[in-house]
Amino acid sequence: MNLTTVEEGKEYIIQRIETDDEELNAFLFSLGCYSGEPITVVNRHRKSCVVSIKDSRYNIDSQLAEAIIVY
């Protein structure tokens, strides 16, 4: 499942990032968003969601949220 379908406030583990864009992968890695790391969707809006990664909060768009696969 991806971040657009998960329950708000529940912690999940990132399984993988589904993108071929190396710049995007590097950006997410710099935020601490990579395989094996916990992530929580704090709040979801229509075209974005707020996520918590390593005690920091980020606003990501829905397209990016779809690329982050969790379990």
C-alpha positions as CSV (number, residue, x, y, z in Angstrom):
1,M,0.0,0.0,0.0
2,N,1.1,3.6,-0.5
3,L,0.8,6.7,1.7
4,T,-2.5,7.8,0.0
5,T,-4.3,4.7,1.4
6,V,-2.9,4.4,4.9
7,E,-4.6,5.4,8.2
8,E,-3.6,8.8,9.6
9,G,-1.7,8.7,12.9
10,K,-0.5,5.1,12.5
11,E,3.2,4.4,12.0
12,Y,4.3,2.4,9.0
13,I,7.6,1.1,7.7
14,I,8.8,2.3,4.3
15,Q,9.2,-0.8,2.0
16,R,10.4,1.0,-1.1
17,I,10.2,4.1,-3.2
18,E,8.7,3.5,-6.7
19,T,10.3,6.1,-8.9
20,D,12.9,6.1,-11.7
21,D,13.9,9.7,-10.9
22,E,17.3,9.7,-9.3
23,E,17.0,13.3,-8.1
24,L,13.8,12.5,-6.3
25,N,15.4,9.4,-4.7
26,A,18.3,11.6,-3.5
27,F,15.9,14.2,-2.1
28,L,13.8,11.6,-0.2
29,F,17.0,10.0,1.1
30,S,18.1,13.4,2.4
31,L,14.8,13.7,4.3
32,G,15.4,10.2,5.9
33,C,12.7,8.6,3.6
34,Y,14.2,5.3,2.6
35,S,13.6,1.6,3.0
36,G,13.2,0.3,6.5
37,E,12.5,3.8,8.1
38,P,9.3,4.5,10.0
39,I,6.9,7.0,8.6
40,T,3.5,8.4,9.8
41,V,0.9,10.3,7.9
42,V,-0.1,13.1,10.3
43,N,-2.8,14.7,8.1
44,R,-4.1,14.2,4.7
45,H,-5.4,17.0,2.4
46,R,-7.0,16.7,-1.1
47,K,-3.7,17.2,-3.0
48,S,-1.1,16.6,-0.3
49,C,-0.4,15.1,3.0
50,V,1.8,15.9,6.0
51,V,4.2,13.1,7.0
52,S,6.4,12.6,10.0
53,I,9.9,11.2,9.3
54,K,12.6,11.1,12.0
55,D,10.9,13.6,14.3
56,S,10.4,16.1,11.4
57,R,7.2,16.9,9.5
58,Y,7.0,17.4,5.7
59,N,4.2,18.3,3.3
60,I,4.4,16.1,0.2
61,D,2.1,16.1,-2.8
62,S,-0.2,13.2,-3.6
63,Q,1.9,12.0,-6.5
64,L,4.9,11.6,-4.3
65,A,2.8,9.9,-1.6
66,E,1.7,7.4,-4.2
67,A,5.4,6.5,-4.9
68,I,6.2,5.7,-1.2
69,I,5.2,2.0,-0.6
70,V,4.8,1.0,3.1
71,Y,3.8,-2.0,5.2
